[in-house]
Amino acid sequence: MSDLLLDNEQARKLIKTLGLPLPVPERLRRAKGPYEERPLEGKVVLVGGHSALRDTLAASLAKMGAEPVVVGDEDDAKPFRRAGEAWGRPVRVVAPGEAPEDVRVDAMVYDGTGVRGPDELKGLYEFFTPYMRKLNKGGRCVVIGRPAALAGTHAESAAAAGLEGFTRSLGKEVGANGSTANSVFVEKGAEGRLDATLRFLLSPRSAFVTCQPFNISKDAKGDEAPTTQPLEGKIVLLTGAARGIGESTARIMAAEGAHVVCLDLPRDDEPLSKVARSIGGSVLLADITDPDAPELICKELKERFGGVDIVVHNAGITRDKLLANMKPQLWDMAVDVNLGAVIRITEKMVSNGVLNDGGRVICLSSVSGIAGNRGQTNYSASKAGIVGFVQSLAPQLAARGVTVNAIAPGFIETRLTSAMPVGIREGARRLSALGQGGHPEDVGQAITFLSTPGAVGITGSVLRVCGGALVGA
Ligand code: NAD
């Protein structure tokens, strides 16, 4: 769908010329094609902060093909030289403080794992401030810390939480440039799991993910993490695959090597078959709210594929009405499609062993659902319910290496949002750090990322794909 401020050059120029107080969004750079070994080839990444993760960051950035600029001294740069030499990457060292004239950066990564109290938050200020005007369009900022809940002292816990607040605001400052800022909290001992998250956050695959915290834990078992074709050999069940976010997700997952079993309503046989055919996937026609659906789906997956590795509960509906006017069937439909069916199908897959070890369960929530939205009491009950469900199920399956997460999209340009009245649509697009709506593929990329073996450290969490929407819990 066309976005006037994004797609119309004349309108963009006019607003700038007239000096209207209207932020003109920057067109986002999105990934083209499947996962690459070196997604940061030729990209300049500024690295600084504490030292605990220096070796990990050096190895990851070198493998991704980045050109590191290290804020510090020769000692700080050593691990980057070692890692870089093997891959032929030049390393540059810059002194803390004012940025050299000739430096421009594509990404900035700050290691805040050592912050012990509020005073040390100043390190963020000192690292980022000199480079704020040197970040290229579509830039990436990542702040890494330890989880606040696991900190040894109250001051450490406060400082860790401070890293998140800083990054959320940073995302709102750099958003007009099409850039993002996210924080990552890595548990001690889970550092080896950082790589996949950094690859996602520093690459164009996370174009619409900003102002979000990521938690990386040791909870779920599993350490295999291929960087390319990460879904090779995986069987995926994807509900609501006939159109919108589901269709886009099916295409991305298939391009990463997965066999996607595309499920949608029997009346959508035609569009669904078209999607499945075009990606070499399979078709499964079912209404997920049908009482027999869990049994039927499990039987199909067991008999045809021996089980399932990744389950994406994407099918969803809105049945909006003010509570005073809501008929009981509207309530029932939204809650059953969006939540009841998700629980019944997942529990069946777990209880009869159809969900394979090392599996992934990803459920679609919604920012407007979690934050609350007028006329959406039924939708909000169901989409916030999804958050409770993933948090409850994740610890139960962690020992089997299964992760369970939710994705909460914000404003995504689909058939659903094109039906909104124009004024509300314009408002919803602009009220975010990136000042525009997301595309179905942005959600598809986030779902695919959480499905990969490398994302094993993330479980029981809610990932917002919302462009830094100003609304939200
Ligand atoms: P969509 O309407 O384009 O696609 C949803 C699909 O689910 C459809 O193909 C539909 O036939 C299928 N479906 C509905 N009920 C079903 C049932 N009982 N059994 C089987 N299939 C069924 O919607 P979308 O915008 O692509 O949304 C996908 C998911 O993302 C939904 O869960 C939605 O709530 C969530 N979401 C979307 C947005 C957005 O802005 N588009 C925002 C937040 C959350």
Boltz pocket constraint, residues with backbone or C-beta under 6 A from the ligand:
constraints:
  - pocket:
      binder: B
      contacts: [[A, 239], [A, 240], [A, 241], [A, 242], [A, 243], [A, 244], [A, 245], [A, 246], [A, 263], [A, 264], [A, 265], [A, 268], [A, 286], [A, 287], [A, 288], [A, 289], [A, 313], [A, 314], [A, 315], [A, 316], [A, 317], [A, 337], [A, 364], [A, 365], [A, 366], [A, 367], [A, 368], [A, 408], [A, 409], [A, 410], [A, 411], [A, 412], [A, 413], [A, 414], [A, 415], [A, 416], [A, 417]]
      max_distance: 6.0
